[in-house]
Amino acid sequence: MTTGHLRRPVKVRTLFLSDIHLGYKHARVRELSEFLKGIDADSIVLVGDIIDALSLGQRLFWTVEHTNVVRALLAKRRSGARLIYIPGNHDASLAMFAEVLNGQLEVHREWVHRTALGKRLLVTHGDRFDGIVTCAPWLTRLGDALYYVVVALSHGVNNLRSRMGKPYWPFVERIKLGIGTSLRYIERFEEVATSHARAEGYDGIVCGHIHRANLRQIDGTVYCNTGDWVESCSALIETLDGELQLLRWPNGRYPARRPTTQLVADAA
């Protein structure tokens, strides 16, 4: 979805965003700013890790492009959009975020997204499942080290592609899905998340956290992962017709994914 191909923003009922990681030097804030120009949502649900307080604590990094994302979200709030925020593990301390936004959003530990058909979707960042979905400590340390190298490489490659007029390439995601250990972790996370939602009486779950955008049904429970704006540049939307769709930047190159059944959100 590029604004150059749109005469006006696409109207949607709900926009779900997570893992923007403002304050992290490899966040794809330029792409997100362009994406937000092309979306007009009645409700915007921020599903955690919007600001990367952990990265800011290690190294202060903030540019005007990071500020522009915050301004774009607040502008949508002033235009009438409902702005709901669920904290994640990187922004669990809300002190800085609350000061920046000056109380202009609703903050909830978790959120229930109710559909017009009586369906209920649990919205939570996803870090609550870290104690269940685990890896060996040595493998985690090795994975972290390799991850930062690959993300830095992807950031540089996509900056070059942008200057050449080429679309964003989800390089990191392709690598993650090609490694057996990583793929098994993602699948296990999805199973645990949907099992939790099902056990709590919900019809589905919306989360982020693992930087793997996906939209599918697992044993009758809807699993939605918004993805992120470091690796996949993706977001979850609900259309005016009540259909959940997973969008990737730019939408023309990475088509929307849809679940096997339609859900109509009430945003109540």
ZAKOL-999658 format. One record per residue (C-alpha): x, z, y; residue in one letter; residue number from 1. Coordinates in Angstrom, 3 decimals. Layout:
BEGIN
<site><xx>X</xx><zz>Z</zz><yy>Y</yy><r>A</r><k>NUM</k></site>
...
This chain:
BEGIN
<site><xx>0.000</xx><zz>0.000</zz><yy>0.000</yy><r>M</r><k>1</k></site>
<site><xx>1.882</xx><zz>-1.227</zz><yy>3.042</yy><r>T</r><k>2</k></site>
<site><xx>0.363</xx><zz>-1.021</zz><yy>6.496</yy><r>T</r><k>3</k></site>
<site><xx>1.545</xx><zz>-4.546</zz><yy>7.196</yy><r>G</r><k>4</k></site>
<site><xx>-1.051</xx><zz>-5.806</zz><yy>4.719</yy><r>H</r><k>5</k></site>
<site><xx>-3.896</xx><zz>-3.639</zz><yy>6.056</yy><r>L</r><k>6</k></site>
<site><xx>-6.006</xx><zz>-4.191</zz><yy>9.175</yy><r>R</r><k>7</k></site>
<site><xx>-7.230</xx><zz>-0.612</zz><yy>8.970</yy><r>R</r><k>8</k></site>
<site><xx>-6.462</xx><zz>2.470</zz><yy>6.839</yy><r>P</r><k>9</k></site>
<site><xx>-8.086</xx><zz>2.679</zz><yy>3.417</yy><r>V</r><k>10</k></site>
<site><xx>-10.848</xx><zz>5.284</zz><yy>3.419</yy><r>K</r><k>11</k></site>
<site><xx>-10.748</xx><zz>7.768</zz><yy>0.511</yy><r>V</r><k>12</k></site>
<site><xx>-12.568</xx><zz>11.001</zz><yy>-0.213</yy><r>R</r><k>13</k></site>
<site><xx>-9.519</xx><zz>13.014</zz><yy>-1.301</yy><r>T</r><k>14</k></site>
<site><xx>-5.764</xx><zz>12.620</zz><yy>-1.126</yy><r>L</r><k>15</k></site>
<site><xx>-3.505</xx><zz>14.791</zz><yy>-3.310</yy><r>F</r><k>16</k></site>
<site><xx>0.199</xx><zz>15.025</zz><yy>-2.395</yy><r>L</r><k>17</k></site>
<site><xx>2.953</xx><zz>17.203</zz><yy>-3.833</yy><r>S</r><k>18</k></site>
<site><xx>6.727</xx><zz>17.572</zz><yy>-4.003</yy><r>D</r><k>19</k></site>
<site><xx>7.509</xx><zz>15.983</zz><yy>-0.654</yy><r>I</r><k>20</k></site>
<site><xx>10.531</xx><zz>18.313</zz><yy>-0.301</yy><r>H</r><k>21</k></site>
<site><xx>10.859</xx><zz>18.172</zz><yy>3.478</yy><r>L</r><k>22</k></site>
<site><xx>14.289</xx><zz>19.529</zz><yy>4.363</yy><r>G</r><k>23</k></site>
<site><xx>15.928</xx><zz>17.889</zz><yy>1.354</yy><r>Y</r><k>24</k></site>
<site><xx>18.258</xx><zz>15.075</zz><yy>2.383</yy><r>K</r><k>25</k></site>
<site><xx>17.057</xx><zz>12.724</zz><yy>-0.355</yy><r>H</r><k>26</k></site>
<site><xx>13.326</xx><zz>13.046</zz><yy>0.379</yy><r>A</r><k>27</k></site>
<site><xx>11.696</xx><zz>9.634</zz><yy>0.899</yy><r>R</r><k>28</k></site>
<site><xx>10.062</xx><zz>10.582</zz><yy>4.185</yy><r>V</r><k>29</k></site>
<site><xx>10.099</xx><zz>7.089</zz><yy>5.670</yy><r>R</r><k>30</k></site>
<site><xx>8.057</xx><zz>5.708</zz><yy>2.790</yy><r>E</r><k>31</k></site>
<site><xx>5.647</xx><zz>8.632</zz><yy>2.968</yy><r>L</r><k>32</k></site>
<site><xx>5.090</xx><zz>8.141</zz><yy>6.708</yy><r>S</r><k>33</k></site>
<site><xx>4.166</xx><zz>4.513</zz><yy>6.101</yy><r>E</r><k>34</k></site>
<site><xx>1.904</xx><zz>5.487</zz><yy>3.215</yy><r>F</r><k>35</k></site>
<site><xx>0.045</xx><zz>8.027</zz><yy>5.368</yy><r>L</r><k>36</k></site>
<site><xx>-0.624</xx><zz>5.373</zz><yy>8.018</yy><r>K</r><k>37</k></site>
<site><xx>-2.560</xx><zz>3.399</zz><yy>5.410</yy><r>G</r><k>38</k></site>
<site><xx>-4.754</xx><zz>6.285</zz><yy>4.170</yy><r>I</r><k>39</k></site>
<site><xx>-7.746</xx><zz>7.932</zz><yy>5.841</yy><r>D</r><k>40</k></site>
<site><xx>-8.917</xx><zz>10.897</zz><yy>3.730</yy><r>A</r><k>41</k></site>
<site><xx>-11.794</xx><zz>13.309</zz><yy>4.159</yy><r>D</r><k>42</k></site>
<site><xx>-9.693</xx><zz>16.015</zz><yy>2.447</yy><r>S</r><k>43</k></site>
<site><xx>-5.950</xx><zz>16.289</zz><yy>1.882</yy><r>I</r><k>44</k></site>
<site><xx>-4.734</xx><zz>18.694</zz><yy>-0.786</yy><r>V</r><k>45</k></site>
<site><xx>-1.010</xx><zz>19.560</zz><yy>-0.654</yy><r>L</r><k>46</k></site>
<site><xx>-0.072</xx><zz>20.614</zz><yy>-4.181</yy><r>V</r><k>47</k></site>
<site><xx>3.165</xx><zz>22.495</zz><yy>-3.508</yy><r>G</r><k>48</k></site>
<site><xx>6.833</xx><zz>21.932</zz><yy>-2.644</yy><r>D</r><k>49</k></site>
<site><xx>5.926</xx><zz>20.307</zz><yy>0.655</yy><r>I</r><k>50</k></site>
<site><xx>8.890</xx><zz>21.963</zz><yy>2.360</yy><r>I</r><k>51</k></site>
<site><xx>12.032</xx><zz>22.581</zz><yy>0.312</yy><r>D</r><k>52</k></site>
<site><xx>12.963</xx><zz>26.087</zz><yy>1.450</yy><r>A</r><k>53</k></site>
<site><xx>15.565</xx><zz>26.344</zz><yy>-1.336</yy><r>L</r><k>54</k></site>
<site><xx>17.476</xx><zz>23.319</zz><yy>-0.049</yy><r>S</r><k>55</k></site>
<site><xx>17.161</xx><zz>24.484</zz><yy>3.556</yy><r>L</r><k>56</k></site>
<site><xx>18.564</xx><zz>27.856</zz><yy>2.522</yy><r>G</r><k>57</k></site>
<site><xx>21.687</xx><zz>26.171</zz><yy>1.125</yy><r>Q</r><k>58</k></site>
<site><xx>22.125</xx><zz>23.532</zz><yy>3.800</yy><r>R</r><k>59</k></site>
<site><xx>20.102</xx><zz>23.046</zz><yy>6.960</yy><r>L</r><k>60</k></site>
<site><xx>18.894</xx><zz>19.451</zz><yy>6.975</yy><r>F</r><k>61</k></site>
<site><xx>15.998</xx><zz>18.216</zz><yy>9.069</yy><r>W</r><k>62</k></site>
<site><xx>15.548</xx><zz>14.913</zz><yy>10.872</yy><r>T</r><k>63</k></site>
<site><xx>12.915</xx><zz>13.457</zz><yy>13.164</yy><r>V</r><k>64</k></site>
<site><xx>11.514</xx><zz>11.580</zz><yy>10.158</yy><r>E</r><k>65</k></site>
<site><xx>10.800</xx><zz>14.894</zz><yy>8.420</yy><r>H</r><k>66</k></site>
<site><xx>9.047</xx><zz>16.108</zz><yy>11.565</yy><r>T</r><k>67</k></site>
<site><xx>7.019</xx><zz>12.879</zz><yy>11.675</yy><r>N</r><k>68</k></site>
<site><xx>5.509</xx><zz>13.651</zz><yy>8.251</yy><r>V</r><k>69</k></site>
<site><xx>4.337</xx><zz>17.064</zz><yy>9.478</yy><r>V</r><k>70</k></site>
<site><xx>2.947</xx><zz>15.472</zz><yy>12.643</yy><r>R</r><k>71</k></site>
<site><xx>1.102</xx><zz>12.821</zz><yy>10.613</yy><r>A</r><k>72</k></site>
<site><xx>-0.566</xx><zz>15.461</zz><yy>8.438</yy><r>L</r><k>73</k></site>
<site><xx>-1.551</xx><zz>17.544</zz><yy>11.471</yy><r>L</r><k>74</k></site>
<site><xx>-2.908</xx><zz>14.443</zz><yy>13.215</yy><r>A</r><k>75</k></site>
<site><xx>-5.187</xx><zz>13.828</zz><yy>10.256</yy><r>K</r><k>76</k></site>
<site><xx>-6.304</xx><zz>17.451</zz><yy>10.465</yy><r>R</r><k>77</k></site>
<site><xx>-7.162</xx><zz>17.014</zz><yy>14.155</yy><r>R</r><k>78</k></site>
<site><xx>-9.075</xx><zz>13.861</zz><yy>13.278</yy><r>S</r><k>79</k></site>
<site><xx>-11.333</xx><zz>15.875</zz><yy>11.001</yy><r>G</r><k>80</k></site>
<site><xx>-9.627</xx><zz>15.882</zz><yy>7.613</yy><r>A</r><k>81</k></site>
<site><xx>-9.729</xx><zz>19.129</zz><yy>5.657</yy><r>R</r><k>82</k></site>
<site><xx>-6.147</xx><zz>20.238</zz><yy>4.929</yy><r>L</r><k>83</k></site>
<site><xx>-5.624</xx><zz>22.495</zz><yy>1.898</yy><r>I</r><k>84</k></site>
<site><xx>-2.241</xx><zz>23.847</zz><yy>0.842</yy><r>Y</r><k>85</k></site>
<site><xx>-1.192</xx><zz>25.299</zz><yy>-2.516</yy><r>I</r><k>86</k></site>
<site><xx>2.413</xx><zz>26.613</zz><yy>-2.486</yy><r>P</r><k>87</k></site>
<site><xx>4.986</xx><zz>25.658</zz><yy>-5.104</yy><r>G</r><k>88</k></site>
<site><xx>8.229</xx><zz>27.188</zz><yy>-6.313</yy><r>N</r><k>89</k></site>
<site><xx>10.304</xx><zz>25.630</zz><yy>-3.514</yy><r>H</r><k>90</k></site>
<site><xx>7.999</xx><zz>26.779</zz><yy>-0.728</yy><r>D</r><k>91</k></site>
<site><xx>6.545</xx><zz>30.002</zz><yy>-2.134</yy><r>A</r><k>92</k></site>
<site><xx>7.559</xx><zz>31.821</zz><yy>1.061</yy><r>S</r><k>93</k></site>
<site><xx>5.005</xx><zz>30.626</zz><yy>3.584</yy><r>L</r><k>94</k></site>
<site><xx>6.518</xx><zz>32.308</zz><yy>6.643</yy><r>A</r><k>95</k></site>
<site><xx>8.301</xx><zz>29.237</zz><yy>7.991</yy><r>M</r><k>96</k></site>
<site><xx>5.567</xx><zz>26.820</zz><yy>6.988</yy><r>F</r><k>97</k></site>
<site><xx>2.832</xx><zz>28.951</zz><yy>8.518</yy><r>A</r><k>98</k></site>
<site><xx>4.776</xx><zz>29.204</zz><yy>11.774</yy><r>E</r><k>99</k></site>
<site><xx>5.320</xx><zz>25.446</zz><yy>11.936</yy><r>V</r><k>100</k></site>
<site><xx>1.670</xx><zz>24.612</zz><yy>11.260</yy><r>L</r><k>101</k></site>
<site><xx>0.248</xx><zz>27.540</zz><yy>13.242</yy><r>N</r><k>102</k></site>
<site><xx>-2.631</xx><zz>28.227</zz><yy>10.882</yy><r>G</r><k>103</k></site>
<site><xx>-3.979</xx><zz>24.671</zz><yy>10.912</yy><r>Q</r><k>104</k></site>
<site><xx>-4.493</xx><zz>24.516</zz><yy>7.152</yy><r>L</r><k>105</k></site>
<site><xx>-6.150</xx><zz>26.483</zz><yy>4.365</yy><r>E</r><k>106</k></site>
<site><xx>-3.729</xx><zz>28.249</zz><yy>2.011</yy><r>V</r><k>107</k></site>
<site><xx>-4.683</xx><zz>29.071</zz><yy>-1.579</yy><r>H</r><k>108</k></site>
<site><xx>-2.615</xx><zz>30.116</zz><yy>-4.585</yy><r>R</r><k>109</k></site>
<site><xx>-4.771</xx><zz>27.760</zz><yy>-6.672</yy><r>E</r><k>110</k></site>
<site><xx>-7.716</xx><zz>25.542</zz><yy>-5.852</yy><r>W</r><k>111</k></site>
<site><xx>-10.793</xx><zz>24.403</zz><yy>-7.781</yy><r>V</r><k>112</k></site>
<site><xx>-11.832</xx><zz>20.851</zz><yy>-6.987</yy><r>H</r><k>113</k></site>
<site><xx>-15.505</xx><zz>20.522</zz><yy>-7.846</yy><r>R</r><k>114</k></site>
<site><xx>-17.022</xx><zz>17.155</zz><yy>-8.666</yy><r>T</r><k>115</k></site>
<site><xx>-20.473</xx><zz>15.895</zz><yy>-7.802</yy><r>A</r><k>116</k></site>
<site><xx>-21.239</xx><zz>15.721</zz><yy>-11.535</yy><r>L</r><k>117</k></site>
<site><xx>-20.425</xx><zz>19.418</zz><yy>-11.984</yy><r>G</r><k>118</k></site>
<site><xx>-16.867</xx><zz>18.812</zz><yy>-13.241</yy><r>K</r><k>119</k></site>
<site><xx>-14.217</xx><zz>21.288</zz><yy>-12.157</yy><r>R</r><k>120</k></site>
<site><xx>-10.532</xx><zz>20.437</zz><yy>-11.748</yy><r>L</r><k>121</k></site>
<site><xx>-7.927</xx><zz>23.195</zz><yy>-11.438</yy><r>L</r><k>122</k></site>
<site><xx>-5.358</xx><zz>22.372</zz><yy>-8.750</yy><r>V</r><k>123</k></site>
<site><xx>-2.059</xx><zz>24.241</zz><yy>-9.129</yy><r>T</r><k>124</k></site>
<site><xx>1.550</xx><zz>23.285</zz><yy>-8.454</yy><r>H</r><k>125</k></site>
<site><xx>2.649</xx><zz>23.684</zz><yy>-12.082</yy><r>G</r><k>126</k></site>
<site><xx>5.569</xx><zz>26.108</zz><yy>-11.874</yy><r>D</r><k>127</k></site>
<site><xx>3.381</xx><zz>28.736</zz><yy>-13.582</yy><r>R</r><k>128</k></site>
<site><xx>4.142</xx><zz>26.911</zz><yy>-16.850</yy><r>F</r><k>129</k></site>
<site><xx>7.933</xx><zz>27.234</zz><yy>-16.546</yy><r>D</r><k>130</k></site>
<site><xx>8.004</xx><zz>30.273</zz><yy>-18.830</yy><r>G</r><k>131</k></site>
<site><xx>6.257</xx><zz>28.304</zz><yy>-21.575</yy><r>I</r><k>132</k></site>
<site><xx>7.912</xx><zz>24.887</zz><yy>-21.291</yy><r>V</r><k>133</k></site>
<site><xx>11.651</xx><zz>25.627</zz><yy>-21.512</yy><r>T</r><k>134</k></site>
<site><xx>14.972</xx><zz>24.019</zz><yy>-22.458</yy><r>C</r><k>135</k></site>
<site><xx>18.224</xx><zz>25.502</zz><yy>-23.720</yy><r>A</r><k>136</k></site>
<site><xx>20.199</xx><zz>27.042</zz><yy>-20.783</yy><r>P</r><k>137</k></site>
<site><xx>23.216</xx><zz>24.774</zz><yy>-21.301</yy><r>W</r><k>138</k></site>
<site><xx>20.975</xx><zz>21.714</zz><yy>-21.378</yy><r>L</r><k>139</k></site>
<site><xx>19.240</xx><zz>22.821</zz><yy>-18.189</yy><r>T</r><k>140</k></site>
<site><xx>22.569</xx><zz>23.221</zz><yy>-16.364</yy><r>R</r><k>141</k></site>
<site><xx>23.790</xx><zz>19.839</zz><yy>-17.573</yy><r>L</r><k>142</k></site>
<site><xx>20.506</xx><zz>18.203</zz><yy>-16.634</yy><r>G</r><k>143</k></site>
<site><xx>20.579</xx><zz>19.706</zz><yy>-13.132</yy><r>D</r><k>144</k></site>
<site><xx>24.102</xx><zz>18.446</zz><yy>-12.503</yy><r>A</r><k>145</k></site>
<site><xx>23.285</xx><zz>14.924</zz><yy>-13.689</yy><r>L</r><k>146</k></site>
<site><xx>19.984</xx><zz>14.922</zz><yy>-11.830</yy><r>Y</r><k>147</k></site>
<site><xx>21.529</xx><zz>15.477</zz><yy>-8.401</yy><r>Y</r><k>148</k></site>
<site><xx>24.048</xx><zz>12.703</zz><yy>-9.034</yy><r>V</r><k>149</k></site>
<site><xx>21.350</xx><zz>10.247</zz><yy>-10.113</yy><r>V</r><k>150</k></site>
<site><xx>19.020</xx><zz>11.180</zz><yy>-7.217</yy><r>V</r><k>151</k></site>
<site><xx>21.840</xx><zz>10.648</zz><yy>-4.715</yy><r>A</r><k>152</k></site>
<site><xx>22.599</xx><zz>7.260</zz><yy>-6.291</yy><r>L</r><k>153</k></site>
<site><xx>18.904</xx><zz>6.306</zz><yy>-6.219</yy><r>S</r><k>154</k></site>
<site><xx>18.629</xx><zz>7.363</zz><yy>-2.579</yy><r>H</r><k>155</k></site>
<site><xx>21.544</xx><zz>5.153</zz><yy>-1.580</yy><r>G</r><k>156</k></site>
<site><xx>20.304</xx><zz>2.184</zz><yy>-3.614</yy><r>V</r><k>157</k></site>
<site><xx>16.798</xx><zz>2.386</zz><yy>-2.169</yy><r>N</r><k>158</k></site>
<site><xx>18.108</xx><zz>2.745</zz><yy>1.379</yy><r>N</r><k>159</k></site>
<site><xx>20.010</xx><zz>-0.493</zz><yy>0.809</yy><r>L</r><k>160</k></site>
<site><xx>16.944</xx><zz>-2.157</zz><yy>-0.719</yy><r>R</r><k>161</k></site>
<site><xx>14.883</xx><zz>-1.085</zz><yy>2.293</yy><r>S</r><k>162</k></site>
<site><xx>17.365</xx><zz>-2.697</zz><yy>4.703</yy><r>R</r><k>163</k></site>
<site><xx>17.180</xx><zz>-5.875</zz><yy>2.600</yy><r>M</r><k>164</k></site>
<site><xx>13.388</xx><zz>-5.888</zz><yy>2.801</yy><r>G</r><k>165</k></site>
<site><xx>12.934</xx><zz>-5.111</zz><yy>-0.893</yy><r>K</r><k>166</k></site>
<site><xx>10.366</xx><zz>-2.604</zz><yy>-2.258</yy><r>P</r><k>167</k></site>
<site><xx>11.116</xx><zz>0.911</zz><yy>-3.431</yy><r>Y</r><k>168</k></site>
<site><xx>12.486</xx><zz>1.085</zz><yy>-6.982</yy><r>W</r><k>169</k></site>
<site><xx>11.760</xx><zz>4.320</zz><yy>-8.980</yy><r>P</r><k>170</k></site>
<site><xx>15.234</xx><zz>4.328</zz><yy>-10.512</yy><r>F</r><k>171</k></site>
<site><xx>15.337</xx><zz>8.052</zz><yy>-11.406</yy><r>V</r><k>172</k></site>
<site><xx>11.969</xx><zz>7.966</zz><yy>-13.140</yy><r>E</r><k>173</k></site>
<site><xx>13.032</xx><zz>5.063</zz><yy>-15.349</yy><r>R</r><k>174</k></site>
<site><xx>16.109</xx><zz>7.009</zz><yy>-16.441</yy><r>I</r><k>175</k></site>
<site><xx>14.146</xx><zz>10.200</zz><yy>-17.158</yy><r>K</r><k>176</k></site>
<site><xx>11.657</xx><zz>8.364</zz><yy>-19.337</yy><r>L</r><k>177</k></site>
<site><xx>14.512</xx><zz>6.769</zz><yy>-21.264</yy><r>G</r><k>178</k></site>
<site><xx>16.030</xx><zz>10.109</zz><yy>-22.335</yy><r>I</r><k>179</k></site>
<site><xx>14.397</xx><zz>11.662</zz><yy>-25.383</yy><r>G</r><k>180</k></site>
<site><xx>14.890</xx><zz>15.295</zz><yy>-24.306</yy><r>T</r><k>181</k></site>
<site><xx>13.429</xx><zz>14.612</zz><yy>-20.860</yy><r>S</r><k>182</k></site>
<site><xx>10.469</xx><zz>12.710</zz><yy>-22.277</yy><r>L</r><k>183</k></site>
<site><xx>9.676</xx><zz>15.497</zz><yy>-24.755</yy><r>R</r><k>184</k></site>
<site><xx>9.794</xx><zz>18.068</zz><yy>-21.946</yy><r>Y</r><k>185</k></site>
<site><xx>7.345</xx><zz>16.004</zz><yy>-19.864</yy><r>I</r><k>186</k></site>
<site><xx>4.964</xx><zz>15.563</zz><yy>-22.792</yy><r>E</r><k>187</k></site>
<site><xx>5.117</xx><zz>19.279</zz><yy>-23.591</yy><r>R</r><k>188</k></site>
<site><xx>4.393</xx><zz>20.170</zz><yy>-19.952</yy><r>F</r><k>189</k></site>
<site><xx>1.361</xx><zz>17.880</zz><yy>-19.900</yy><r>E</r><k>190</k></site>
<site><xx>0.021</xx><zz>19.394</zz><yy>-23.123</yy><r>E</r><k>191</k></site>
<site><xx>0.515</xx><zz>22.983</zz><yy>-21.913</yy><r>V</r><k>192</k></site>
<site><xx>-1.104</xx><zz>22.253</zz><yy>-18.531</yy><r>A</r><k>193</k></site>
<site><xx>-4.181</xx><zz>20.627</zz><yy>-20.037</yy><r>T</r><k>194</k></site>
<site><xx>-4.488</xx><zz>23.349</zz><yy>-22.696</yy><r>S</r><k>195</k></site>
<site><xx>-4.450</xx><zz>25.999</zz><yy>-19.958</yy><r>H</r><k>196</k></site>
<site><xx>-7.143</xx><zz>24.182</zz><yy>-17.966</yy><r>A</r><k>197</k></site>
<site><xx>-9.270</xx><zz>23.775</zz><yy>-21.067</yy><r>R</r><k>198</k></site>
<site><xx>-8.891</xx><zz>27.437</zz><yy>-22.066</yy><r>A</r><k>199</k></site>
<site><xx>-9.908</xx><zz>28.550</zz><yy>-18.568</yy><r>E</r><k>200</k></site>
<site><xx>-13.068</xx><zz>26.451</zz><yy>-18.739</yy><r>G</r><k>201</k></site>
<site><xx>-11.984</xx><zz>23.614</zz><yy>-16.430</yy><r>Y</r><k>202</k></site>
<site><xx>-12.567</xx><zz>19.932</zz><yy>-17.088</yy><r>D</r><k>203</k></site>
<site><xx>-9.126</xx><zz>18.918</zz><yy>-15.910</yy><r>G</r><k>204</k></site>
<site><xx>-6.023</xx><zz>19.826</zz><yy>-13.964</yy><r>I</r><k>205</k></site>
<site><xx>-4.182</xx><zz>18.416</zz><yy>-10.943</yy><r>V</r><k>206</k></site>
<site><xx>-0.529</xx><zz>19.430</zz><yy>-10.544</yy><r>C</r><k>207</k></site>
<site><xx>2.941</xx><zz>18.283</zz><yy>-9.519</yy><r>G</r><k>208</k></site>
<site><xx>6.250</xx><zz>20.123</zz><yy>-10.083</yy><r>H</r><k>209</k></site>
<site><xx>7.906</xx><zz>17.957</zz><yy>-12.767</yy><r>I</r><k>210</k></site>
<site><xx>8.217</xx><zz>14.798</zz><yy>-10.623</yy><r>H</r><k>211</k></site>
<site><xx>6.450</xx><zz>12.644</zz><yy>-13.196</yy><r>R</r><k>212</k></site>
<site><xx>3.325</xx><zz>10.906</zz><yy>-11.914</yy><r>A</r><k>213</k></site>
<site><xx>0.663</xx><zz>10.481</zz><yy>-14.575</yy><r>N</r><k>214</k></site>
<site><xx>-3.092</xx><zz>10.197</zz><yy>-14.999</yy><r>L</r><k>215</k></site>
<site><xx>-4.658</xx><zz>10.417</zz><yy>-18.446</yy><r>R</r><k>216</k></site>
<site><xx>-6.959</xx><zz>12.368</zz><yy>-20.740</yy><r>Q</r><k>217</k></site>
<site><xx>-5.592</xx><zz>14.737</zz><yy>-23.372</yy><r>I</r><k>218</k></site>
<site><xx>-8.155</xx><zz>15.826</zz><yy>-25.964</yy><r>D</r><k>219</k></site>
<site><xx>-10.968</xx><zz>15.318</zz><yy>-23.487</yy><r>G</r><k>220</k></site>
<site><xx>-9.253</xx><zz>17.129</zz><yy>-20.584</yy><r>T</r><k>221</k></site>
<site><xx>-8.171</xx><zz>15.151</zz><yy>-17.531</yy><r>V</r><k>222</k></site>
<site><xx>-4.472</xx><zz>15.492</zz><yy>-16.658</yy><r>Y</r><k>223</k></site>
<site><xx>-3.428</xx><zz>14.409</zz><yy>-13.149</yy><r>C</r><k>224</k></site>
<site><xx>0.113</xx><zz>14.690</zz><yy>-11.840</yy><r>N</r><k>225</k></site>
<site><xx>0.586</xx><zz>13.490</zz><yy>-8.277</yy><r>T</r><k>226</k></site>
<site><xx>4.258</xx><zz>12.708</zz><yy>-8.793</yy><r>G</r><k>227</k></site>
<site><xx>6.591</xx><zz>13.223</zz><yy>-5.827</yy><r>D</r><k>228</k></site>
<site><xx>8.306</xx><zz>11.735</zz><yy>-2.779</yy><r>W</r><k>229</k></site>
<site><xx>11.873</xx><zz>12.033</zz><yy>-4.006</yy><r>V</r><k>230</k></site>
<site><xx>11.759</xx><zz>9.888</zz><yy>-7.146</yy><r>E</r><k>231</k></site>
<site><xx>8.447</xx><zz>8.121</zz><yy>-7.765</yy><r>S</r><k>232</k></site>
<site><xx>6.857</xx><zz>7.907</zz><yy>-4.279</yy><r>C</r><k>233</k></site>
<site><xx>3.344</xx><zz>8.438</zz><yy>-5.609</yy><r>S</r><k>234</k></site>
<site><xx>0.067</xx><zz>10.162</zz><yy>-4.778</yy><r>A</r><k>235</k></site>
<site><xx>-3.320</xx><zz>10.795</zz><yy>-6.347</yy><r>L</r><k>236</k></site>
<site><xx>-6.444</xx><zz>9.661</zz><yy>-4.533</yy><r>I</r><k>237</k></site>
<site><xx>-10.160</xx><zz>9.757</zz><yy>-5.110</yy><r>E</r><k>238</k></site>
<site><xx>-11.948</xx><zz>6.658</zz><yy>-3.877</yy><r>T</r><k>239</k></site>
<site><xx>-15.266</xx><zz>6.668</zz><yy>-2.094</yy><r>L</r><k>240</k></site>
<site><xx>-16.815</xx><zz>5.589</zz><yy>-5.407</yy><r>D</r><k>241</k></site>
<site><xx>-15.494</xx><zz>8.755</zz><yy>-7.047</yy><r>G</r><k>242</k></site>
<site><xx>-12.696</xx><zz>7.193</zz><yy>-9.085</yy><r>E</r><k>243</k></site>
<site><xx>-9.356</xx><zz>8.947</zz><yy>-9.482</yy><r>L</r><k>244</k></site>
<site><xx>-6.403</xx><zz>6.636</zz><yy>-8.971</yy><r>Q</r><k>245</k></site>
<site><xx>-2.649</xx><zz>7.124</zz><yy>-9.041</yy><r>L</r><k>246</k></site>
<site><xx>-0.958</xx><zz>5.150</zz><yy>-6.266</yy><r>L</r><k>247</k></site>
<site><xx>2.694</xx><zz>4.266</zz><yy>-6.053</yy><r>R</r><k>248</k></site>
<site><xx>4.598</xx><zz>3.022</zz><yy>-3.040</yy><r>W</r><k>249</k></site>
<site><xx>4.224</xx><zz>0.186</zz><yy>-2.381</yy><r>P</r><k>250</k></site>
<site><xx>0.885</xx><zz>-0.261</zz><yy>-4.126</yy><r>N</r><k>251</k></site>
<site><xx>1.238</xx><zz>-4.009</zz><yy>-4.358</yy><r>G</r><k>252</k></site>
<site><xx>4.191</xx><zz>-3.676</zz><yy>-6.724</yy><r>R</r><k>253</k></site>
<site><xx>3.159</xx><zz>-0.615</zz><yy>-8.705</yy><r>Y</r><k>254</k></site>
<site><xx>-0.589</xx><zz>-0.884</zz><yy>-9.491</yy><r>P</r><k>255</k></site>
<site><xx>-2.878</xx><zz>2.152</zz><yy>-9.535</yy><r>A</r><k>256</k></site>
<site><xx>-3.428</xx><zz>3.941</zz><yy>-12.827</yy><r>R</r><k>257</k></site>
<site><xx>-6.888</xx><zz>5.108</zz><yy>-13.784</yy><r>R</r><k>258</k></site>
<site><xx>-8.165</xx><zz>7.606</zz><yy>-16.344</yy><r>P</r><k>259</k></site>
<site><xx>-10.564</xx><zz>6.554</zz><yy>-19.060</yy><r>T</r><k>260</k></site>
<site><xx>-13.506</xx><zz>8.251</zz><yy>-17.299</yy><r>T</r><k>261</k></site>
<site><xx>-14.497</xx><zz>8.414</zz><yy>-13.637</yy><r>Q</r><k>262</k></site>
<site><xx>-14.700</xx><zz>11.652</zz><yy>-11.672</yy><r>L</r><k>263</k></site>
<site><xx>-16.477</xx><zz>12.082</zz><yy>-8.374</yy><r>V</r><k>264</k></site>
<site><xx>-15.013</xx><zz>14.834</zz><yy>-6.195</yy><r>A</r><k>265</k></site>
<site><xx>-17.123</xx><zz>17.127</zz><yy>-4.079</yy><r>D</r><k>266</k></site>
<site><xx>-14.102</xx><zz>18.740</zz><yy>-2.382</yy><r>A</r><k>267</k></site>
<site><xx>-16.088</xx><zz>21.973</zz><yy>-2.172</yy><r>A</r><k>268</k></site>
